[in-house]
Amino acid sequence: MHGNRAAVPGAFKVRLCALLVTAIALAGCERGSSDDAEESPTGASGCPAVHAEARAAVTRAEDTDVPWDGPTSGPTAVSRRTIVYVAQTMTNPGVAGAAKGVREAARVIGWNVRVIDGGGTPAGIQAAMSEAVALRPAGIVIGGFDPNATSRQVARANAADIPLIGWHAVAAPGPSERPRLFTNVTTRVEDVAAISAQWIISDSGGRAGVVVITDASIPFAKHKSDLIREELATCRGVRVLSYENIPIPDASTRTPREISSLLSRFQDRWTHSVAINDLYFADAAPAFRAAGTPGSGPPFNIGAGDGDPSAFQRINSRQYQAATVPEPLSQQGWQIVDEFNRSFSGSPASGYAAPVHITTADNSDGATTWDPAGYREAYREIWGR
């Protein structure tokens, strides 16, 4: 388990101090720079109680043999419906993975699905939503974009009584009044942020120098990174060396430059990184490689979100990413279909949010997605399919 890995040395610099007293040279030690994690007098860990709690939470989150804890009852299948999945962009692996789950579940329940790709631009997403509303489907999925960016189209769908279900559309799981969504399917950002920080605390033994990477232009992303910093701050032996604001659209060009600068600045004091999305580590890898940094770390990098196949590949090959907190994309696609079925049947939303999971090379078993067991059987049983 990663938590057993020894912390990387270098948090303190050793200096020989020549002291000419009775012709005896004495050696002395000096604490490192202000960027270093503070020494704790409480033992090997910089925060024994917090470290123990973090290690227990990480152990639970790394478990792959978890029983289904979602809905086990609900309305039976409503027949012959058509739903439209409006995608922020199908080049986003998370959006595409959820869409794949929706299609799979729709085949089982006996519905038709149409996917309209917004292409990742505001104009494209608005056009896709306009097309979706004009089709007058039974329901529309808001796949990975802010409904407020398509407020006129959302208002038209609401006026036409077309239920809307979000995937990562608003910050919290469950029903939303403003904007009006029957429900929003996502993990809880508080849980994702907490477990990401706890993994660092556990992995480092409570002594780490951390770089946090976010996109502060996205309120949801900034909120997540702020929560991560708050959790890291619970361990006195963990120091946030830098808080990097890199907008996702600029990640491919800015991330390599920033990584090179950080490596030069912090050197071996930088032991861990956490980013609000795995994609930053795909862009960081060339800079790490050019600097001669080993793929297996340090720094040991965790993505606090998505868990796309490329992240799994980096983790499995130990190439510049050690862990991710993946979304169960296929499971969430099935949940979206079940939530629509509840809406069509006049039942309330299930209110379910999947628990957080941590994937590492030690527990992935070579997989490229997080696909927990039990949900397909549970939903088939509910639907009578």
Backbone torsions as a table, in degrees:
resi	resn	phi	psi	omega
1	MET	NA	145.0	-176.2
2	HIS	-60.9	-29.5	-177.7
3	GLY	-63.8	-17.8	179.6
4	ASN	-87.0	-6.9	-177.2
5	ARG	-70.6	137.1	-178.8
6	ALA	-64.9	143.2	177.0
7	ALA	-64.3	148.1	-175.9
8	VAL	-77.1	128.6	179.1
9	PRO	-68.2	162.0	177.3
10	GLY	120.9	0.7	178.5
11	ALA	-70.2	-18.5	178.9
12	PHE	-130.3	140.5	177.1
13	LYS	-96.8	139.8	-178.9
14	VAL	-105.3	129.8	-178.2
15	ARG	-126.3	132.5	175.7
16	LEU	-85.6	122.3	-179.1
17	CYS	-105.9	116.1	-179.9
18	ALA	-80.5	121.8	-179.3
19	LEU	-127.2	111.4	-176.8
20	LEU	-89.0	87.4	176.5
21	VAL	-127.3	117.2	-177.6
22	THR	48.6	38.1	174.3
23	ALA	63.7	20.6	179.3
24	ILE	-109.4	127.1	177.0
25	ALA	-89.8	122.4	179.5
26	LEU	-107.7	143.4	177.1
27	ALA	-95.4	138.9	178.2
28	GLY	-127.6	165.6	-179.8
29	CYS	-125.4	144.6	179.4
30	GLU	-128.1	138.4	176.1
31	ARG	-62.2	149.8	-179.2
32	GLY	-70.4	-169.8	-176.5
33	SER	-68.9	172.3	-177.5
34	SER	-64.1	-15.0	178.4
35	ASP	-79.4	-11.5	-176.1
36	ASP	-78.0	153.6	174.2
37	ALA	-64.6	140.5	-177.4
38	GLU	-73.9	144.7	177.6
39	GLU	-75.3	141.4	178.4
40	SER	-112.4	136.3	178.5
41	PRO	-81.6	3.3	-170.5
42	THR	-90.1	0.1	177.4
43	GLY	137.0	-163.3	-174.8
44	ALA	-63.8	-35.8	178.3
45	SER	-87.4	151.0	176.1
46	GLY	-76.6	-7.9	-177.9
47	CYS	-161.8	75.8	-170.6
48	PRO	-52.3	-46.4	-177.1
49	ALA	-68.8	-44.8	179.2
50	VAL	-65.2	-40.8	179.4
51	HIS	-61.8	-42.9	179.6
52	ALA	-62.8	-41.4	178.9
53	GLU	-66.3	-41.8	179.7
54	ALA	-64.5	-42.2	-178.7
55	ARG	-63.5	-39.2	178.0
56	ALA	-65.9	-41.8	179.3
57	ALA	-64.6	-41.6	179.6
58	VAL	-65.5	-41.3	178.4
59	THR	-58.8	-42.6	177.6
60	ARG	-65.0	-42.3	-176.2
61	ALA	-71.1	-24.6	179.3
62	GLU	-82.6	-9.5	-179.9
63	ASP	-65.1	129.5	178.5
64	THR	-101.0	-12.0	-178.9
65	ASP	-100.1	71.8	-175.4
66	VAL	-112.7	135.7	178.8
67	PRO	-73.2	155.2	176.4
68	TRP	-63.6	126.1	-179.7
69	ASP	-116.9	15.9	179.7
70	GLY	-92.7	-162.6	-175.8
71	PRO	-60.9	143.1	174.0
72	THR	-124.6	0.9	177.1
73	SER	-143.6	156.9	-179.1
74	GLY	164.2	-177.0	-178.3
75	PRO	-70.2	146.5	174.7
76	THR	-70.0	167.4	-170.7
77	ALA	-62.3	131.9	168.2
78	VAL	-86.0	134.9	-171.6
79	SER	-87.4	153.6	165.3
80	ARG	52.3	69.7	174.6
81	ARG	-120.8	155.3	173.8
82	THR	-121.8	127.7	176.7
83	ILE	-121.2	152.9	179.9
84	VAL	-115.8	130.0	176.5
85	TYR	-102.8	109.5	176.4
86	VAL	-91.5	114.8	-175.4
87	ALA	-96.2	134.7	172.4
88	GLN	-54.6	-51.1	166.6
89	THR	-164.2	136.3	-179.4
90	MET	-77.6	-2.7	171.6
91	THR	-81.4	-12.2	173.9
92	ASN	-80.2	115.5	-174.4
93	PRO	-60.3	-32.2	178.7
94	GLY	-67.1	-47.3	178.0
95	VAL	-60.0	-45.5	-179.4
96	ALA	-67.1	-36.7	179.2
97	GLY	-66.0	-40.4	176.8
98	ALA	-66.4	-39.3	178.0
99	ALA	-61.8	-39.7	178.3
100	LYS	-62.1	-40.8	177.4
101	GLY	-64.7	-38.4	177.4
102	VAL	-61.8	-45.7	-179.6
103	ARG	-62.3	-42.3	-179.5
104	GLU	-63.3	-46.3	-179.7
105	ALA	-66.7	-36.9	179.8
106	ALA	-63.4	-37.9	176.9
107	ARG	-61.4	-37.9	-179.0
108	VAL	-69.6	-43.5	-176.4
109	ILE	-81.5	-15.3	175.9
110	GLY	94.6	31.7	-179.6
111	TRP	-111.7	167.1	173.2
112	ASN	-102.6	144.9	178.4
113	VAL	-128.9	134.1	171.5
114	ARG	-119.8	131.7	178.1
115	VAL	-105.5	128.3	176.0
116	ILE	-117.3	122.1	-174.5
117	ASP	-90.7	121.8	178.4
118	GLY	-78.8	-9.4	174.8
119	GLY	72.4	5.2	175.2
120	GLY	80.5	6.2	178.4
121	THR	-114.3	151.0	177.9
122	PRO	-55.5	-44.4	-179.6
123	ALA	-65.4	-40.6	-179.9
124	GLY	-65.9	-39.8	179.8
125	ILE	-68.9	-41.1	177.1
126	GLN	-62.3	-41.4	178.7
127	ALA	-65.3	-39.8	179.3
128	ALA	-64.7	-41.4	178.1
129	MET	-66.6	-38.8	177.6
130	SER	-61.8	-42.2	178.3
131	GLU	-64.4	-40.9	-179.4
132	ALA	-63.0	-46.0	-179.4
133	VAL	-64.2	-38.9	-179.1
134	ALA	-64.5	-25.8	179.3
135	LEU	-74.0	-14.6	-178.9
136	ARG	51.2	54.1	178.7
137	PRO	-76.3	175.0	176.5
138	ALA	-69.8	-29.7	180.0
139	GLY	-162.4	159.4	-179.8
140	ILE	-129.1	134.1	173.9
141	VAL	-96.2	129.7	173.0
142	ILE	-95.3	99.2	-168.3
143	GLY	-93.9	85.2	168.9
144	GLY	86.0	22.0	176.3
145	PHE	-137.4	161.8	-178.1
146	ASP	-74.2	118.8	179.3
147	PRO	-59.7	-25.5	-179.7
148	ASN	-67.1	-20.5	176.9
149	ALA	-75.4	-12.3	177.0
150	THR	-128.6	45.6	-170.9
151	SER	-61.3	-36.2	-179.9
152	ARG	-67.3	-41.9	178.9
153	GLN	-67.4	-38.7	177.2
154	VAL	-63.3	-41.7	178.8
155	ALA	-62.4	-39.8	178.2
156	ARG	-65.5	-40.0	177.8
157	ALA	-64.6	-42.7	177.7
158	ASN	-60.9	-42.9	-179.0
159	ALA	-65.1	-30.9	179.3
160	ALA	-88.1	5.9	-179.5
161	ASP	58.1	36.3	173.0
162	ILE	-92.1	113.1	-178.9
163	PRO	-64.4	139.8	178.3
164	LEU	-113.7	133.1	174.9
165	ILE	-124.5	129.8	-179.3
166	GLY	-95.8	147.3	163.9
167	TRP	-116.2	112.3	-175.8
168	HIS	53.3	37.3	-176.6
169	ALA	-89.0	-35.6	175.9
170	VAL	-129.4	174.4	-168.7
171	ALA	-68.8	-33.7	-171.8
172	ALA	-114.2	151.6	173.5
173	PRO	-73.7	156.8	176.3
174	GLY	102.0	-178.4	-178.0
175	PRO	-61.4	152.5	179.0
176	SER	-133.3	136.2	177.7
177	GLU	-89.8	-41.5	179.7
178	ARG	-132.9	101.6	-0.7
179	PRO	-72.0	160.7	-176.9
180	ARG	-81.4	106.4	176.1
181	LEU	-123.1	139.5	175.3
182	PHE	-59.1	-41.2	172.8
183	THR	-166.4	167.0	175.8
184	ASN	-125.4	128.3	-176.4
185	VAL	-101.6	115.7	179.7
186	THR	-168.8	162.8	167.9
187	THR	-76.8	167.4	179.5
188	ARG	-82.1	125.1	-176.9
189	VAL	-60.6	-33.7	179.1
190	GLU	-62.6	-39.6	-179.7
191	ASP	-69.7	-41.3	180.0
192	VAL	-64.1	-45.3	179.8
193	ALA	-62.8	-45.4	-177.1
194	ALA	-62.7	-46.6	-175.4
195	ILE	-70.8	-30.4	176.4
196	SER	-62.7	-46.5	178.5
197	ALA	-67.7	-39.2	179.5
198	GLN	-64.4	-33.2	176.5
199	TRP	-62.1	-41.5	178.6
200	ILE	-65.1	-45.0	179.0
201	ILE	-60.4	-44.6	179.9
202	SER	-66.6	-48.0	-175.1
203	ASP	-63.8	-34.9	-175.9
204	SER	-89.2	-4.6	-173.9
205	GLY	70.0	21.5	178.7
206	GLY	83.5	16.7	177.0
207	ARG	-138.0	107.9	-175.8
208	ALA	-151.7	150.5	167.6
209	GLY	-112.4	118.2	-165.0
210	VAL	-118.4	139.2	168.2
211	VAL	-107.3	128.2	178.2
212	VAL	-108.0	129.3	-178.7
213	ILE	-117.4	130.1	-176.9
214	THR	-144.0	175.2	168.8
215	ASP	-121.7	96.6	-174.4
216	ALA	-70.7	-9.7	177.8
217	SER	-76.9	-15.3	178.0
218	ILE	-103.8	111.7	-176.4
219	PRO	-53.2	-41.3	180.0
220	PHE	-60.8	-44.4	-178.7
221	ALA	-67.0	-42.5	178.8
222	LYS	-63.8	-40.5	177.9
223	HIS	-60.3	-42.7	179.6
224	LYS	-62.0	-47.2	-178.1
225	SER	-68.1	-33.0	175.5
226	ASP	-64.7	-40.3	177.4
227	LEU	-65.7	-37.7	177.2
228	ILE	-61.1	-45.9	-180.0
229	ARG	-62.7	-38.3	178.9
230	GLU	-62.5	-41.7	-179.9
231	GLU	-69.3	-41.1	177.4
232	LEU	-59.8	-35.3	-177.7
233	ALA	-68.1	-12.7	178.0
234	THR	-72.5	-14.2	178.7
235	CYS	-109.6	116.2	-174.8
236	ARG	-68.9	-19.1	179.3
237	GLY	-86.1	-0.7	-179.8
238	VAL	-106.2	130.3	-179.5
239	ARG	-121.7	128.2	172.0
240	VAL	-80.3	110.4	-178.6
241	LEU	-75.0	-38.2	-176.4
242	SER	-156.4	144.4	176.2
243	TYR	-116.5	104.7	-171.8
244	GLU	-97.9	120.8	176.8
245	ASN	-99.1	103.5	-179.5
246	ILE	-124.0	106.1	178.4
247	PRO	-56.6	137.9	-176.3
248	ILE	-55.7	-41.0	178.6
249	PRO	-61.7	-23.1	-179.4
250	ASP	-98.9	3.8	-170.8
251	ALA	-60.2	-40.7	-175.3
252	SER	-65.7	-30.3	-179.0
253	THR	-94.0	-36.7	-174.5
254	ARG	-86.5	-34.9	-174.2
255	THR	-58.7	-47.6	-179.9
256	PRO	-58.0	-40.3	179.3
257	ARG	-65.4	-43.5	-178.5
258	GLU	-66.4	-39.8	179.3
259	ILE	-62.8	-44.6	178.4
260	SER	-59.2	-43.3	179.4
261	SER	-65.1	-42.4	-179.6
262	LEU	-65.3	-40.5	177.9
263	LEU	-61.3	-41.9	178.9
264	SER	-66.6	-37.5	-175.0
265	ARG	-75.3	-45.7	-171.1
266	PHE	-104.1	-22.2	179.1
267	GLN	48.9	-128.4	-172.8
268	ASP	-80.2	1.5	172.8
269	ARG	-73.9	-20.9	179.4
270	TRP	-84.7	105.5	-176.1
271	THR	-106.4	-27.1	-175.2
272	HIS	-145.0	154.3	174.4
273	SER	-135.5	151.1	172.0
274	VAL	-139.0	131.0	179.4
275	ALA	-122.7	149.8	-177.4
276	ILE	-70.9	-11.4	178.2
277	ASN	-150.5	143.9	-178.5
278	ASP	-60.3	-26.7	-171.2
279	LEU	-58.8	-27.5	-179.8
280	TYR	-60.9	-33.2	-177.4
281	PHE	-77.4	-24.4	171.4
282	ALA	-64.6	-40.5	179.8
283	ASP	-76.9	-25.4	-179.3
284	ALA	-79.0	-26.7	-172.6
285	ALA	-53.8	-45.8	-179.8
286	PRO	-60.1	-36.8	179.6
287	ALA	-69.3	-42.1	175.3
288	PHE	-59.4	-45.6	-177.5
289	ARG	-63.0	-43.7	-178.9
290	ALA	-63.2	-30.6	-179.6
291	ALA	-84.0	-1.7	-179.2
292	GLY	78.6	15.6	177.6
293	THR	-72.9	129.7	-179.8
294	PRO	-64.9	142.9	-179.0
295	GLY	-60.9	-28.0	-178.3
296	SER	-85.0	2.9	175.9
297	GLY	87.6	173.4	1.2
298	PRO	-76.5	162.8	-2.0
299	PRO	-73.2	151.3	177.9
300	PHE	-95.1	121.1	-167.6
301	ASN	-109.5	135.9	176.7
302	ILE	-126.9	134.8	175.3
303	GLY	-94.5	125.7	-177.9
304	ALA	-94.9	56.8	176.9
305	GLY	155.1	148.1	174.5
306	ASP	80.8	-73.5	-175.6
307	GLY	74.7	49.8	-179.6
308	ASP	-74.6	164.9	-175.9
309	PRO	-55.5	-35.8	-179.9
310	SER	-66.1	-33.1	176.2
311	ALA	-65.3	-44.0	177.3
312	PHE	-60.3	-39.9	179.9
313	GLN	-64.4	-41.8	176.8
314	ARG	-63.8	-40.7	-179.8
315	ILE	-66.6	-47.1	-178.0
316	ASN	-62.4	-33.8	-179.5
317	SER	-95.1	2.8	-179.8
318	ARG	52.9	51.7	-179.6
319	GLN	-119.1	85.5	170.5
320	TYR	69.5	18.4	167.9
321	GLN	-153.5	128.2	-176.5
322	ALA	-100.4	-24.6	-174.7
323	ALA	-160.1	160.9	172.5
324	THR	-145.0	157.0	172.3
325	VAL	-108.6	87.9	-169.3
326	PRO	-82.1	149.6	169.4
327	GLU	-81.5	141.2	173.9
328	PRO	-80.7	80.5	-166.0
329	LEU	-60.8	-47.2	-179.7
330	SER	-63.8	-43.5	178.0
331	GLN	-58.5	-41.2	179.6
332	GLN	-67.3	-32.9	173.9
333	GLY	-62.6	-42.7	176.4
334	TRP	-64.4	-39.5	178.6
335	GLN	-62.5	-40.0	178.5
336	ILE	-57.4	-45.5	179.2
337	VAL	-63.5	-42.8	178.5
338	ASP	-63.1	-39.5	179.6
339	GLU	-65.1	-40.1	175.0
340	PHE	-61.0	-42.3	179.6
341	ASN	-60.6	-37.4	176.7
342	ARG	-66.5	-42.6	178.4
343	SER	-61.8	-46.4	-178.9
344	PHE	-63.6	-26.5	-177.8
345	SER	-91.9	-0.9	-178.9
346	GLY	78.6	17.4	178.9
347	SER	-97.1	157.3	177.9
348	PRO	-73.8	163.9	175.8
349	ALA	-63.7	154.4	-177.0
350	SER	-72.1	-28.6	-178.2
351	GLY	76.3	10.5	-175.1
352	TYR	-77.9	139.9	170.7
353	ALA	-133.0	127.5	-177.1
354	ALA	-64.7	143.4	176.9
355	PRO	-70.5	157.0	179.8
356	VAL	-73.6	151.8	178.6
357	HIS	-137.1	149.1	174.1
358	ILE	-116.6	128.8	175.1
359	THR	-107.3	131.4	172.8
360	THR	-131.2	174.7	176.9
361	ALA	-63.7	-24.2	-177.4
362	ASP	-77.6	-21.4	-177.2
363	ASN	-123.9	2.1	-176.3
364	SER	-78.0	-23.8	-177.7
365	ASP	56.0	32.5	177.1
366	GLY	78.5	3.3	-178.1
367	ALA	-70.4	161.7	176.0
368	THR	-117.1	7.1	173.3
369	THR	-148.0	161.6	172.8
370	TRP	-97.8	110.3	-176.3
371	ASP	-129.4	84.3	-176.9
372	PRO	-65.2	160.5	-175.8
373	ALA	-86.8	159.3	166.2
374	GLY	99.4	-24.2	-172.6
375	TYR	-73.4	-37.0	-179.5
376	ARG	-61.8	-45.8	179.4
377	GLU	-63.7	-40.4	-178.6
378	ALA	-64.8	-45.2	-178.9
379	TYR	-70.0	-37.7	175.1
380	ARG	-58.9	-40.5	179.8
381	GLU	-65.6	-42.0	179.1
382	ILE	-62.9	-45.4	-174.0
383	TRP	-78.4	-15.2	-174.0
384	GLY	72.3	30.9	-179.4
385	ARG	-114.5	NA	NA
